[in-house]
Amino acid sequence: MELSNAKSYLIPPPKKQMSGNKTRPHTLRRILLAFRPYWVQVTLAILAILSTAVLNLCVPLLIPLVFDDAIAKKNLSHLFLYAFIMMVATVLAGLTGVLQTYLNNIFGQQIMRDFRNQLYTHLQDMPLRFFTSNRTGEIQSRLSNDISGVQIAVSETFTTIATNIITTVTIVIAMFYISPLLTLTVFVLLPPFLWMTFKIGKVRHRASKAMQESLASLSALMQETLSINGILLIKTFGRKQFAKRLFEVENQKLTRLGIRQQMVGRWFFMFVYTFFTLTPVTVYLIAGSLIILHIPAIKISSGGIFAFILLQSKFFSPFTQLLTLHVNLQGALALFERIFEYLDLPVEIQDTPDARRFSPGDIRGEVAFTDVSFTYRRDTYALSTESAEAKERATRRKPDKSVTLQEPPQLCSEVDDQNTLTNISFHIKPGMLLALVGPSGAGKTTLTYLLTRLYDVDSGAITIDGYNIKEIALDTLGNLIGVVTQETYLFHATVRENLLYARPDATDEEIIAATRAAAIHDRIIELESGYETVVGERGYKLSGGEKQRLAIARVLLKNPQILILDEATSSLDTQSERLIQAALVPLMTKHTTIAIAHRLSTILAADMIIVLDKGRIVEHGTHQELLERAELYAGLYKQQFAHLPPKTI
């Protein structure tokens, strides 16, 4: 099935705060719609369940004939006939059960595949703001733990519901056929158990949601502390015991919630099973008394009593499973609600219906910012990782002063109410080198985020070759712009695979040309497997300079129309920096380049230098022009080079 076929049940509804049972009917409707693309398999599975239920009735319904006809009348041929029918029915029931399980697994696994695909795709569409507002471990938990949890619900719950409902209905019909009076007697005691089940289901729902949220927090903690950077930080700061304590506190919380979830309603179900086990005694007592006393209200033979007891035991099993299922279903609904919470997040940055697409040769690389202003908003996408019930309990508990669980750090710009950029305007002609300089936090990197549409401007416009970037398709924009950041990210893959991420169709000759230009080819050849060497998580097998040169080779291979260098050579030694700057010259002369640099020596030859301070352009011009003005740029330049003799500058 194509992914598009499953979109209907995942289309976000109007944004609405989820709370309590108000969302339950809507959640159930969306879950049921997930089965729609697989109605053929579902229908066949239901028919298989119905066939199994009917075949399973053959044995109890034939018992009266075995006792009252074959045995009582000593008819051996009838006895063999009834036994043969029982055996055939049992074998056929087993075969249809296997078929039903196979069909159930088919659509169950496919539904989970659709959920995973849709959730992953939706997360890919989320703006950078979402990922700075939520921990990576929490996001991964919803994609893995929550989906795994609902997989059991979809794969097993549907079968359990359909099987037990059909089985219960068919057994009740058979029980009424044998003895209406005894059947009504059994049903008298059912309403109290139904009421208790619904009460326990609500508690189970809250317990399951709290446990899943705790599991997400534990996953986030493990992701942060067991990553390479996390382990390095723990070891170099001697915080092993602190990290251990953090984990133990969260793990203990998860353990406590797990015990609570498993124990919810267990005393009730113990009583239910005890009652259902003792009920046949009541049937023997009532039916036997009526027969012994010759009361005409009941007409049933000894074989009929045995058949009724067998049907009753078969009835209690699916009925009890339905009661238990309701309790478990509440927990599954909590997981679905967490998944839908992510799927219902609005996508801020997306293509317009008439978005333009260009081939690389169609764009010259003329960039213009016109009165652009932008402010980071506070945690727009921050999702709570703690249930309301857990928060309420926390307010009643005394705080544990032995350890402090802190929220993950946020980017400074994400929690700043002041304008990050205000009325930014400039124009870059194709082939120009624009340098952005200024103090930390001035807004230099934010400008590049806006150009690549990691964020959208609050006001003003950004254009490329006269086209507003909001009118350009996001995939086209990504192909037009190449970015090399100060913090290089490499996948846990081979050197070749990391390079091909920029251009999957690149030839070996093009790859080698790019790595030679980035002064990294000779080092790659020295690795244990050359270009097939796995670089490790985040490229940890390579030095900082080697990772940076590999990242530069990757963007050289991409050959974008617009090049963004955000402190791209900061991790390199002087010799490597000069080699790479020389390699970048041909690329920069052909394409528009925006370079962010704190080391002003790297941008002395820029066609234009823009000086930012507190989100505003305070100066612009060439290096010499800015020095002559003796303002902020000149001050920054003197700070960096005042200690050097004039001839070295």
C-alpha positions, -999 to +999 in steps of 0.1 A: +000+000+000+013+034-008+018+058+021-007+082+007-035+057+011-032+058+049-032+095+053-069+099+060-068+088+096-036+108+104-048+142+090-047+165+120-081+177+132-087+213+143-062+221+170-078+212+203-063+207+238-064+171+248-077+166+283-095+137+300-123+118+283-134+146+260-109+134+234-117+097+237-145+095+211-123+114+186-093+092+194-113+061+189-127+073+156-091+080+143-080+046+154-109+029+137-102+048+105-067+033+105-083+000+096-101+014+066-073+007+040-073-029+051-110-036+051-106-068+030-082-084+055-103-072+084-135-087+068-117-121+061-104-121+097-139-115+111-153-143+089-125-166+102-133-157+138-170-164+132-162-197+116-140-207+146-166-197+171-193-217+154-170-248+150-161-245+187-198-249+196-200-283+180-185-301+210-208-287+238-239-289+216-232-326+208-226-336+244-264-340+252-266-363+222-236-383+233-251-388+268-288-389+261-288-406+227-256-426+221-247-437+256-282-439+271-294-459+242-262-478+238-259-468+201-223-473+192-226-460+156-241-428+169-213-425+194-186-428+167-205-404+145-207-377+172-171-382+181-160-379+145-179-347+140-163-333+172-128-341+160-134-326+125-149-295+140-119-291+164-094-295+136-112-270+114-115-245+142-077-248+147-070-242+110-093-212+108-077-198+140-043-199+123-057-182+092-073-155+114-040-149+132-021-146+099-046-120+086-046-101+118-008-099+118-008-086+082-031-056+087-018-050+123+019-047+112+009-026+081-011-002+103+019+002+126+041+008+095+018+036+084+019+052+119+057+051+120+060+065+085+036+093+091+050+102+125+086+102+111+076+123+081+057+147+103+087+151+125+109+158+095+085+187+086+088+202+120+108+235+122+140+238+140+121+254+169+104+221+177+138+203+181+152+231+203+121+229+225+121+191+231+147+166+241+159+141+215+152+112+237+116+123+243+111+125+205+127+091+199+105+076+226+073+086+209+085+071+177+098+039+192+083+031+226+048+045+220+045+029+186+057-004+200+031-001+227+002+006+203+014-022+180+003-047+206-030-029+209-036-030+172-022-065+165-038-082+195-067-060+207-087-062+175-085-099+175-094-102+211-124-079+208-138-095+176-130-131+188-145-126+223-176-107+212-184-132+185-177-161+208-197-146+236-227-140+214-227-175+199-223-191+233-251-171+248-274-182+220-264-218+226-270-214+264-304-200+258-312-228+235-303-253+262-318-235+292-332-199+293-337-200+331-301-210+339-288-184+314-308-156+330-295-167+364-259-163+352-266-128+338-281-115+370-247-110+386-229-094+356-239-056+359-218-050+391-187-064+374-193-042+343-195-011+365-163-020+384-145-026+351-152+009+337-140+025+370-108+005+370-103+013+333-101+050+340-074+044+366-055+021+343-056+048+316-040+074+338-014+049+351-004+038+316+000+074+304+021+083+334+043+053+329+048+060+292+058+096+300+083+083+326+097+059+300+101+088+276+120+108+303+142+078+310+150+074+273+158+111+270+182+108+300+199+078+285+203+095+251+218+125+267+242+108+291+252+077+271+260+096+239+297+102+232+295+139+241+275+131+272+299+105+284+329+128+278+312+156+298+305+132+327+340+118+328+359+150+324+338+167+351+339+137+374+300+136+376+296+098+373+279+095+407+256+124+399+246+109+365+241+075+383+218+092+409+198+109+382+192+076+364+183+058+396+157+084+405+141+082+371+144+045+370+128+041+404+099+063+393+094+041+362+095+010+384+070+024+408+046+033+380+051-001+363+041-019+395+011+004+399+000-002+363+002-039+366-016-041+399-045-018+389-076-040+392-058-072+400-078-077+433-110-071+414-101-096+387-090-122+413-125-119+427-140-122+392-121-154+384-130-169+417-166-161+411-166-175+376-149-207+389-175-213+416-205-204+393-208-240+380-214-251+415-244-228+416-257-242+383-253-278+396-272-268+428-301-250+410-305-274+381-301-305+403-327-292+428-352-285+401-348-319+386-349-337+420-380-318+431-396-324+397-403-287+392-416-281+357-399-247+354-369-264+339-367-292+315-331-303+311-314-337+310-281-347+327-264-343+293-279-309+290-265-299+324-230-310+313-234-291+280-246-260+298-216-261+323-192-265+294-208-236+275-208-215+307-171-221+312-165-211+276-187-180+281-168-168+312-134-170+295-142-145+266-164-124+289-136-121+314-111-113+286-135-085+274-135-071+309-097-072+311-094-059+276-114-028+285-089-020+313-059-027+290-076-006+262-075+024+284-037+022+285-035+018+248-056+049+243-031+069+263-004+058+239-025+067+209-032+101+224+005+108+228+011+098+191-017+120+179-004+148+200+027+149+178+008+143+146-015+172+154+013+197+158+010+223+131+037+225+104+048+261+103+072+260+074+059+242+043+056+246+006+028+267-009+005+249-034+022+268-063+058+265-049+085+270-076+111+245-084+143+253-102+172+233-116+207+244-104+214+262-137+183+284-134+195+303-104+223+328-104+225+333-066+214+369-061+203+373-025+184+402-009+171+408+026+145+436+027+135+450+062+137+415+078+128+413+115+127+381+135+121+370+171+125+336+186+093+327+204+092+309+237+090+272+235+062+271+209+065+234+204+075+224+240+054+193+250+049+183+286+067+151+295+048+147+328+011+139+332-012+162+351-017+135+377+020+132+382+024+169+386-005+170+411+012+142+432+045+161+430+030+192+446+018+171+475+052+153+480+081+167+498+110+174+474+139+151+472+168+173+481+194+147+473+192+153+436+179+180+413+163+170+380+168+199+357+150+207+325+173+204+294+191+236+285+174+258+259+192+279+233+195+314+246+178+329+216+148+306+221+139+322+254+146+358+245+116+380+241+137+408+225+139+410+187+168+389+175+169+408+142+155+442+134+150+458+100+179+439+082+184+449+046+212+441+022+218+429-013+244+403-026+251+400-062+260+366-077+296+356-071+301+380-042+315+371-008+296+386+020+311+384+055+290+387+087+309+398+118+299+410+152+299+400+189+284+367+200+246+368+200+244+396+174+223+375+151+248+363+125+238+326+125+201+335+127+204+353+093+216+320+078+187+301+095+163+325+078+179+322+044+176+284+046+141+286+060+149+268+092+128+297+106+105+321+088+108+358+091+083+377+112+083+406+087+101+417+056+112+394+028+142+374+016+146+368-021+168+347-043+170+360-079+139+381-071+119+351-059+106+352-023+121+321-007+086+313+007+076+308-030+105+283-036+100+246-028+118+236+003+136+207-015+148+231-043+160+256-016+179+229+001+196+220-032+205+256-040+222+263-006+252+245+009+261+250+045+293+242+065+289+249+102+314+251+130+300+220+146+303+192+120+278+164+119+288+131+104+266+099+103+278+066+117+286+054+082+316+052+059+335+081+046+321+075+011+285+074+024+289+106+043+302+123+012+275+109-011+249+124+013+255+156-006+252+141-041+242+104-043+250+103-080+286+115-076+313+095-093+345+083-076+365+109-096+342+137-084+345+124-048+383+123-049+384+158-066+363+172-037+384+156-010+417+167-026+403+203-028+394+200+009+429+187+017+415+155+032+421+129+005+456+118+017+443+114+053+414+093+041+438+070+022+457+064+054+426+052+073+422+014+078+397+010+050+402+042+031+369+056+018+351+026+032+361+034+068+332+038+092+338+072+109+319+063+141+290+082+158+293+119+149+326+111+132+343+105+164+371+084+148+383+116+131+399+147+147+380+180+147+400+193+118+395+161+098+358+162+104+357+198+093+376+192+061+353+162+053+323+185+058+339+210+034+345+183+009+309+173+012+297+208+003+323+211-025+308+179-039+273+194-037+285+225-056+256+247-045+247+281-060+248+297-025+274+288+000+271+295+038+303+291+058+295+294+096+330+295+112+338+267+087+376+267+093+376+274+130+387+238+139+416+238+115+453+245+120+468+274+101+482+254+072+450+234+067+430+266+068+451+282+041+448+251+019+410+250+022+406+287+017+426+284-015+403+254-025+372+274-017+382+304-039+371+288-072+338+278-056+332+313-041+340+331-073+314+311-092+287+312-065+274+336-039+290+331-005+280+342+030+307+337+056+304+341+094+337+346+110+351+356+144+386+353+130+387+384+109+418+372+090+395+348+070+373+375+055+397+404+047+391+399+010+353+400+013+334+420-013+312+433+016+314+431+053+282+435+074+287+443+111+259+432+134+253+442+170+222+434+190+203+423+159+209+454+139+233+463+111+256+489+125+282+490+097+288+478+063+315+481+037+349+467+027+376+458+052+395+490+044+364+512+046+354+498+079+389+503+094+388+540+083+355+545+101+372+534+134+339+521+148+329+486+160+346+466+133+379+485+137+377+478+175+372+441+169+400+440+144+424+457+168+415+433+196+425+404+174+457+419+159+469+444+183+496+420+197+510+413+162+537+434+144+522+455+116+540+435+089+522+403+099+487+417+096 
